[in-house]
């Protein structure tokens, strides 16, 4: 047999129901160059790919066509395909990803992720796997692409973006920056809530707490009071300086910062910046009369002079 003709010959033998043992022996004895891709195609289109398994496993070749065929056989036989796709270095990720899209979307995502086939993975409809891939990929350009307004699957991907699963600060940083760059403040709030409020390793991260409150001040003032009450590691004076410029949150934020937190050192720093009379009232209630008088003077507020005289 002319070696280059082997794929066609094997296809013809299969068409006439030749014994698989004869075909296997023929493949083993042929010496010379022939296309593995063509041989696999001839056998595959006749749904007989498995007959090549012994030959493929014994080849010791790094050729992608060999390992693509092995991947297909293991996938169809459910012979630990996930391990093969994770550990094998030689198959073509795009070929196998496409092959498994309808057979097993999870394996498809695994193959695409291994080869960083971004475009193929994005159009896959397994949103949870895609969202995890985006987080691990740490690519702001890729994030920008999926967060575009014209992406019909943007909402589904955002819903599945679970940063609470990661311990990598860079993954958090890239995702947060990408949401900010896409000008999605409400979606950013949802993202930060999953990190800060869901008891993750980043729950006490000062900058993330600050960002959550500041984003709420900008985009959803109804949540500000809840965050200020729940969180304990944000920069209260800096937050207050911004909050008091927002009429919708001004009064409530100022009082919570001073009365609920009960950190008079932080509150004093706040009063120094904005002459806040509520600090003086809090100091007076805590028994710091001298400090309260100083704060009332700084705030130019004599309204509570009776309470000051009583030392209340």
C-alpha positions as CSV (number, residue, x, y, z in Angstrom):
1,X,0.0,0.0,0.0
2,X,1.2,3.5,-0.9
3,X,1.6,5.0,2.6
4,X,0.0,8.3,1.6
5,X,-3.1,6.3,0.4
6,X,-3.5,4.5,3.7
7,X,-6.4,6.7,5.0
8,X,-8.4,6.2,1.8
9,X,-7.7,2.5,1.9
10,X,-8.8,2.1,5.5
11,X,-12.0,4.0,4.7
12,X,-12.7,1.7,1.8
13,X,-12.1,-1.4,3.9
14,X,-14.5,-0.1,6.6
15,X,-17.1,0.4,3.9
16,X,-17.0,-3.2,2.9
17,X,-17.1,-4.4,6.5
18,X,-13.6,-5.6,6.6
19,X,-12.5,-7.1,9.9
20,X,-11.2,-4.5,12.4
21,X,-8.3,-6.8,13.2
22,X,-7.2,-6.8,9.6
23,X,-7.4,-3.0,9.5
24,X,-5.5,-2.6,12.7
25,X,-2.8,-4.9,11.4
26,X,-2.6,-2.9,8.2
27,X,-2.1,0.3,10.0
28,X,0.6,-1.2,12.1
29,X,2.7,-2.6,9.2
30,X,2.5,0.4,6.9
31,X,5.8,2.3,6.9
32,X,6.2,5.8,5.5
33,X,4.5,9.1,5.7
34,X,0.7,9.4,5.8
35,X,-1.6,12.0,7.3
36,X,-2.9,11.2,10.8
37,X,-5.6,13.8,10.4
38,X,-6.8,12.2,7.2
39,X,-6.8,8.7,8.7
40,X,-8.7,9.9,11.8
41,X,-11.2,11.7,9.5
42,X,-11.8,8.6,7.4
43,X,-12.4,6.5,10.5
44,X,-14.3,9.1,12.4
45,X,-16.9,9.9,9.7
46,X,-17.8,6.2,9.8
47,X,-18.2,6.3,13.6
48,X,-15.3,3.8,14.1
49,X,-12.8,6.0,15.7
50,X,-12.3,3.7,18.7
51,X,-10.6,1.1,16.5
52,X,-7.6,3.4,16.3
53,X,-7.1,3.5,20.1
54,X,-4.4,0.9,20.5
55,X,-2.4,2.4,17.6
56,X,-2.8,6.0,18.9
57,X,-1.8,5.1,22.5
58,X,1.3,3.3,21.4
59,X,2.6,5.9,18.9
60,X,4.5,8.0,21.4
61,X,3.9,11.0,19.2
62,X,3.5,14.7,20.2
63,X,1.6,15.4,17.0
64,X,-1.7,17.2,17.9
65,X,-3.8,15.0,15.5
66,X,-2.9,12.0,17.6
67,X,-3.9,13.6,20.8
68,X,-7.0,15.1,19.4
69,X,-8.1,11.7,18.4
70,X,-7.3,10.3,21.8
71,X,-9.3,13.1,23.4
72,X,-12.3,12.4,21.3
73,X,-12.2,8.7,22.1
74,X,-11.8,9.3,25.9
75,X,-14.6,11.8,25.8
76,X,-17.0,9.6,23.9
77,X,-16.2,6.6,26.2
78,X,-16.3,8.8,29.3
79,X,-12.9,7.4,30.2
80,X,-11.8,10.1,32.6
81,X,-11.8,12.8,29.9
82,X,-11.5,15.7,32.4
83,X,-8.1,14.4,33.6
84,X,-6.9,14.0,30.0
85,X,-8.0,17.5,29.1
86,X,-6.3,19.0,32.1
87,X,-3.0,17.0,31.9
88,X,-2.4,16.4,28.2
89,X,-0.1,19.1,26.7
90,X,-0.5,18.2,23.0
91,X,-4.1,18.3,21.9
92,X,-5.5,21.3,20.0
93,X,-7.7,23.2,22.5
94,X,-9.8,24.8,19.9
95,X,-10.5,21.5,18.0
96,X,-11.5,19.7,21.2
97,X,-13.4,22.6,22.6
98,X,-15.5,22.7,19.5
99,X,-16.0,18.9,19.5
100,X,-17.4,19.0,23.1
101,X,-19.5,22.1,22.9
102,X,-22.8,20.1,22.5
103,X,-21.5,16.8,24.0
104,X,-20.4,18.3,27.3
105,X,-20.2,22.1,27.7
106,X,-18.1,21.8,30.9
107,X,-15.4,19.9,29.0
108,X,-15.6,22.4,26.2
109,X,-14.9,25.2,28.7
110,X,-12.1,23.2,30.1
111,X,-10.4,22.8,26.7
112,X,-10.9,26.4,25.7
113,X,-9.6,27.6,29.1
114,X,-6.5,25.4,28.8
115,X,-5.7,27.0,25.4
116,X,-6.8,30.5,26.4
117,X,-9.3,30.4,23.5
118,X,-11.0,33.6,24.7
119,X,-13.3,34.2,21.7
120,X,-14.5,30.6,21.7
121,X,-15.1,30.6,25.4
122,X,-17.0,33.8,25.5
123,X,-19.6,32.6,23.0
124,X,-20.1,29.4,25.0
125,X,-23.3,29.5,27.1
126,X,-21.9,27.9,30.3
127,X,-21.8,31.2,32.1
128,X,-20.6,30.0,35.5
129,X,-17.5,28.4,33.9
130,X,-16.9,31.4,31.7
131,X,-17.2,33.8,34.7
132,X,-14.6,31.8,36.6
133,X,-12.3,31.8,33.6
134,X,-12.6,35.6,33.3
135,X,-11.6,36.0,36.9
136,X,-8.6,33.7,36.6
137,X,-7.5,35.1,33.3
138,X,-6.9,38.6,34.9
139,X,-7.1,40.3,31.5
140,X,-8.7,43.8,31.5
141,X,-9.1,43.8,27.7
142,X,-11.1,40.6,27.9
143,X,-13.2,41.9,30.7
144,X,-13.9,45.1,28.6
145,X,-15.1,42.9,25.8
146,X,-17.6,40.9,27.8
147,X,-18.8,44.0,29.7
148,X,-19.7,45.9,26.6
149,X,-23.3,47.0,26.5
150,X,-24.0,45.2,23.2
151,X,-23.0,41.8,24.7
152,X,-26.4,40.0,25.0
153,X,-24.9,37.7,27.7
154,X,-23.4,40.4,29.9
155,X,-26.0,40.2,32.6
156,X,-25.7,36.4,32.9
157,X,-21.9,36.6,33.2
158,X,-22.1,39.3,35.8
159,X,-24.6,37.2,37.9
160,X,-22.1,34.3,37.8
161,X,-19.0,36.3,38.7
162,X,-18.2,34.9,42.1
163,X,-15.1,36.8,43.4
164,X,-15.9,35.3,46.8
165,X,-14.3,32.1,45.6
166,X,-10.8,33.6,45.0
167,X,-7.9,34.3,47.3
168,X,-5.9,36.1,44.7
169,X,-5.9,39.9,45.3
170,X,-4.8,40.5,41.7
171,X,-8.0,38.7,40.4
172,X,-10.1,41.0,42.6
173,X,-8.2,44.1,41.5
174,X,-8.5,43.4,37.8
175,X,-12.2,42.6,38.0
176,X,-13.0,45.7,40.1
177,X,-11.0,47.9,37.8
178,X,-12.8,46.5,34.8
179,X,-16.3,47.1,36.2
180,X,-15.2,50.7,37.1
181,X,-13.8,51.2,33.5
182,X,-17.1,49.9,32.1
183,X,-19.0,52.5,34.2
184,X,-21.2,49.9,35.8
185,X,-21.6,51.2,39.4
186,X,-24.7,49.2,40.3
187,X,-23.1,46.0,39.0
188,X,-19.9,47.0,40.9
189,X,-21.9,47.3,44.1
190,X,-23.2,43.7,43.5
191,X,-19.7,42.5,42.9
192,X,-18.2,44.2,46.0
193,X,-21.0,43.0,48.2
194,X,-20.1,39.4,47.3
195,X,-16.5,40.1,48.5
196,X,-17.0,42.4,51.5
197,X,-20.3,41.2,53.0
198,X,-20.1,37.4,52.3
199,X,-17.3,36.7,54.9
200,X,-14.4,36.2,52.4
201,X,-10.7,36.6,53.0
202,X,-11.1,40.2,51.7
203,X,-14.1,41.1,53.9
204,X,-12.0,43.5,56.1
205,X,-10.0,45.0,53.2
206,X,-10.1,48.7,53.8
207,X,-10.0,49.9,50.2
208,X,-12.7,47.5,49.1
209,X,-15.0,48.7,52.0
210,X,-14.2,52.3,51.1
211,X,-15.0,51.6,47.4
212,X,-18.3,49.9,48.3
213,X,-19.5,52.8,50.3
214,X,-18.3,55.5,47.8
215,X,-19.9,53.6,44.9
216,X,-23.2,53.5,46.8
217,X,-23.0,57.2,47.5
218,X,-22.7,57.8,43.8
219,X,-25.1,55.2,42.5
220,X,-27.5,54.0,45.2
221,X,-27.8,56.1,48.3
222,X,-30.4,53.8,49.8
223,X,-27.6,51.3,50.6
224,X,-25.2,53.7,52.2
225,X,-26.5,53.6,55.8
226,X,-26.6,49.8,55.7
227,X,-22.9,49.6,54.7
228,X,-21.8,52.2,57.2
229,X,-23.6,50.4,60.0
230,X,-22.3,46.9,59.0
231,X,-18.7,47.7,58.0
232,X,-16.0,48.5,60.5
233,X,-12.7,49.0,58.6
234,X,-13.4,51.9,56.2
235,X,-12.0,55.4,56.5
236,X,-14.8,57.2,58.3
237,X,-13.5,60.8,58.1
238,X,-12.7,60.6,54.4
239,X,-16.1,58.9,53.7
240,X,-17.9,61.6,55.7
241,X,-16.2,64.4,53.8
242,X,-17.7,63.0,50.6
243,X,-21.0,62.0,52.1
244,X,-21.9,65.4,53.6
245,X,-21.8,66.8,50.0
246,X,-24.7,64.4,49.1
247,X,-28.0,65.7,50.4
248,X,-29.6,62.3,50.2
249,X,-27.2,60.7,52.7
250,X,-25.8,63.7,54.5
251,X,-27.7,63.7,57.8
252,X,-27.9,59.9,58.4
253,X,-24.3,59.2,57.4
254,X,-22.9,61.9,59.7
255,X,-24.8,60.6,62.7
256,X,-24.0,56.9,62.1
257,X,-20.3,57.7,61.7
258,X,-20.2,59.3,65.1
259,X,-22.9,57.5,67.2
260,X,-22.8,53.9,65.9
261,X,-19.0,53.5,65.4
262,X,-18.1,55.1,68.8
263,X,-14.6,55.7,67.7
264,X,-14.1,59.3,69.0
265,X,-10.6,59.6,67.6
266,X,-11.8,59.0,64.1
267,X,-14.9,61.2,64.7
268,X,-12.6,64.0,66.0
269,X,-10.6,63.8,62.8
270,X,-13.9,64.0,60.9
271,X,-15.0,67.1,62.9
272,X,-11.6,68.8,62.3
273,X,-12.3,68.5,58.6
274,X,-16.0,69.6,58.5
275,X,-16.8,71.2,61.8
276,X,-19.5,68.6,62.5
277,X,-21.7,69.5,65.6
278,X,-22.9,65.9,65.9
279,X,-19.4,65.0,67.2
280,X,-19.8,67.4,70.1
281,X,-23.1,65.8,71.1
282,X,-21.6,62.3,71.0
283,X,-18.6,63.5,73.1
284,X,-20.9,65.0,75.6
285,X,-23.0,61.9,75.9
286,X,-19.7,59.9,76.4
287,X,-18.7,62.3,79.3
288,X,-15.9,64.1,77.4
289,X,-17.1,67.6,78.4
290,X,-14.0,69.5,77.6
291,X,-13.6,67.9,74.2
292,X,-17.4,68.5,73.5
293,X,-16.9,72.2,74.3
294,X,-14.0,72.4,71.9
295,X,-16.0,70.6,69.2
296,X,-19.1,72.9,69.7
297,X,-16.7,75.9,69.3
298,X,-15.2,74.6,66.2
299,X,-18.7,73.9,64.8
300,X,-19.8,77.4,65.9
301,X,-22.9,75.8,67.4
302,X,-24.1,77.2,70.8
303,X,-27.4,75.4,70.7
304,X,-26.6,72.8,73.4
305,X,-25.1,75.2,75.9
306,X,-27.5,74.1,78.7
307,X,-26.4,70.5,78.3
308,X,-22.7,71.6,78.4
309,X,-23.3,73.6,81.6
310,X,-24.9,70.6,83.2
311,X,-21.9,68.5,82.1
312,X,-24.3,66.0,80.6
